[in-house]
Amino acid sequence: MTRILLLGGGHAHAQVLLKFRNFISKYLEVVLVSETSLHTYSGMVPGVVAGHYAAADAQIDLARLAREAAAQFVAGRVSGLDTDAKRVVLDNGETLDYDVASLNLGSLPLGLRADTVSVKPFERFIERWRAVLEAIPRPRVAVVGAGAGGVEIAMAMKFALDRRGGGYVELFSEQFLFQPAVAGRIRSALDRLSIPLRVGESAGPGFDATFWVTGASALPLLDESGLRTDARGYVLVDASLRSVSHPDVFAAGDNAALEGAALPKSGVYAVRQGPVLAENLKRVVRGMQMLDYRPQAASLSLISCGSKYAIASRGGWSAEGRWAWWWKDRLDCRWVAKFR
């Protein structure tokens, strides 16, 4: 009996479960370990905040996917990984042994302050946002982090507040790293919603709530596991998404660093890695040659602007309009629907 542990319920592992529906046999045991039975698709979170979607519209039922793939679902947080003993430790003290492990554990928000709320995990974030929206008249809100996720969340919050009678949103960031044409479009969209962009400034007191949407940092348990990591602490994998130091461990999504490539920590890449990861987990069980994951040279970016309006860009091209939001809506909803 071969046991595969899927650690984390991210974009990639949701696809693994989908692909494993007709593969699992009596000679193979698959276990998914996830803190929550529901995975929220990050691309639709701004739409949930703005009120365009219900939370359930953006969520994938991991427990159901596991059942349909004849896999076991274990609710828990991974607190340790012993690669010598091939054993995983959960936060409740339970241990799980593996023959093959796959890591899709995500990352931590960079520099998170104790007095703020991170956009991940989704459940805590959306609970706090709803409390602000419903209980505080005309609240003052700070959003820290002006990457794609941060600007989307800030504009979604301001749109929702304006529909509820008003409120104030400020966006803070150490830097604002977009190509000039896209940066200009984003600044114009922020101006239309009266959202100040404070580059190089910190969010101080005076806000009713501060939400943290910064870049990623690696989970400490990755470096402590004995796996070879890159300079930032992410699991270093080869083109097959296999650990360069431990061939019985795979990794995808934010917790992985592809050898020879500097990929952004973005769900766009995790989505593309999912099918390759699923196929290679099947192949490693059967002793077959691995497939290679080849990241796209330029990814499509669709940044929602609060209302049903978005900015589209790819490489040096960019455009914007309501059509871009409908394009994003179609892609996002179609992706989630395949897990229903």
ABEGO torsion letter per residue (X at the ends): XBBBBBBEBBAAAAAAAAAAAAABBAABBBBBBBABABBBBAAAAAAAAAGABBAAAABBBAAAAAAAAGBBBBBEBBABBBAAAGBBBBAAGBBBBBABBBBBAEBBBBGBBAABBBAOBAAAAAAAAAAAAAABBGBBBBBBEABAAAAAAAAAAAAAAAAAGEEBBBBBBABBBBBAAAAAAAAAAAAAAGBBBBBGBBBBBGBABBBBABBBBBBAAAAAAGBBBBAAGBBBBBAAGBBAABAABBBBEAABBBBGBBBBBBAAAAAAAAAAAAAAAAAAAAGBBBBBBBBBABBBBBBBAGBBBBBBBBEABBBBEAAAAAAAAAAAAAAAAAAX
